C-alpha cells in the first residue's frame, strides 16, 4: 500500500498559528493525493491535539474511501523509528482512518 506523506513537523509553536500554517501550506497537498495520506506531526503539548484531530477527521471524510491518518513522533532516531513502525501498521490496517496516532517515548 502506498501513502502520500505530508510532512507537518515544522509548524508554528502556537496552536492557532500551527493550524493556520497547516491550512495554508500543507492542506492542498493532502487534498491532492490520489492514494492514502499520512500527515507527520512533531510532538507538541496538549493544546495542539484538538486542531490536529479535527483536521485529520475532516480530511478523512473528504477523501473517503481513501484513508487519512496523522502520526505524531518526536525528533531523532527513536521518533523516526516509531513513525516508521506506525506507518507499517497503517499499511496493514485498511480500516483505520481519521486517527491521530502518537508514538510513545519518541522525544529523544
C-alpha positions as CSV (number, residue, x, y, z in Angstrom):
1,X,0.0,0.0,0.0
2,X,1.4,3.4,-0.9
3,X,0.9,6.6,1.1
4,X,1.3,10.3,0.3
5,X,3.3,11.6,3.3
6,X,2.6,15.2,4.3
7,X,5.4,16.5,6.5
8,X,3.9,18.9,9.0
9,X,6.6,18.6,11.6
10,X,7.9,22.2,11.2
11,X,4.8,24.2,12.1
12,X,4.5,27.2,14.5
13,X,4.6,26.6,18.2
14,X,1.3,28.3,19.0
15,X,-1.7,26.0,18.2
16,X,-3.8,28.6,16.2
17,X,-0.7,29.6,14.2
18,X,0.1,26.0,13.5
19,X,-3.4,25.2,12.4
20,X,-3.4,28.3,10.1
21,X,0.0,27.3,8.7
22,X,-1.1,23.8,8.0
23,X,-4.1,25.0,6.2
24,X,-2.1,27.5,4.1
25,X,1.0,25.3,3.4
26,X,0.0,21.6,3.6
27,X,-3.7,21.1,3.2
28,X,-3.6,21.3,-0.6
29,X,-1.0,18.5,-0.8
30,X,-3.2,16.3,1.4
31,X,-6.3,17.0,-0.7
32,X,-4.5,16.5,-4.0
33,X,-3.2,13.0,-3.0
34,X,-4.6,10.1,-5.1
35,X,-3.6,7.5,-2.5
36,X,-3.9,7.2,1.2
37,X,-2.4,10.1,3.3
38,X,-0.3,10.1,6.4
39,X,0.4,13.5,8.0
40,X,3.5,13.6,10.1
41,X,3.3,15.9,13.1
42,X,6.1,16.8,15.7
43,X,5.4,16.2,19.3
44,X,3.6,19.1,21.0
45,X,1.7,19.8,24.1
46,X,-2.0,19.1,24.6
47,X,-3.0,22.4,23.1
48,X,-2.4,21.0,19.6
49,X,-4.4,17.9,19.9
50,X,-7.8,19.3,19.1
51,X,-6.9,21.1,15.8
52,X,-4.9,18.1,14.6
53,X,-7.7,15.7,15.3
54,X,-10.3,17.9,13.6
55,X,-8.1,18.4,10.6
56,X,-7.4,14.7,10.2
57,X,-11.0,13.7,10.7
58,X,-12.3,16.2,8.2
59,X,-9.7,15.2,5.6
60,X,-10.6,11.5,6.1
61,X,-14.3,12.3,5.5
62,X,-13.5,14.3,2.4
63,X,-11.0,11.7,1.0
64,X,-13.1,8.6,1.6
65,X,-12.7,5.8,0.6
66,X,-9.0,6.7,0.7
67,X,-7.6,6.9,4.2
68,X,-6.1,9.8,6.1
69,X,-4.3,9.5,9.4
70,X,-1.9,11.5,11.4
71,X,1.3,10.3,13.1
72,X,2.9,12.3,16.0
73,X,6.5,11.4,16.5
74,X,9.4,13.2,18.2
75,X,12.7,14.1,16.6
76,X,15.7,11.9,16.4
77,X,16.2,8.2,15.7
78,X,13.6,6.9,18.2
79,X,11.0,9.2,16.8
80,X,11.7,8.2,13.2
81,X,11.8,4.5,14.0
82,X,8.5,4.8,15.8
83,X,6.9,6.8,13.0
84,X,8.1,4.1,10.5
85,X,6.5,1.4,12.7
86,X,3.2,3.2,12.9
87,X,3.2,3.7,9.1
88,X,3.9,0.0,8.6
89,X,1.0,-0.8,10.9
90,X,-1.3,1.6,8.9
91,X,-0.3,-0.1,5.7
92,X,-1.6,-3.4,7.2
93,X,-4.8,-1.9,8.8
94,X,-7.1,-1.0,5.9
95,X,-10.0,0.0,8.3
96,X,-8.1,2.7,10.2
97,X,-8.8,6.2,9.0
98,X,-9.3,9.6,10.7
99,X,-7.0,8.9,13.5
100,X,-4.0,10.7,15.1
101,X,-1.6,8.1,16.4
102,X,1.2,9.1,18.8
103,X,4.5,7.3,19.1
104,X,5.2,6.7,22.8
105,X,8.5,7.8,24.1
106,X,9.7,9.4,20.9
107,X,11.1,12.7,22.3
108,X,14.7,11.5,22.2
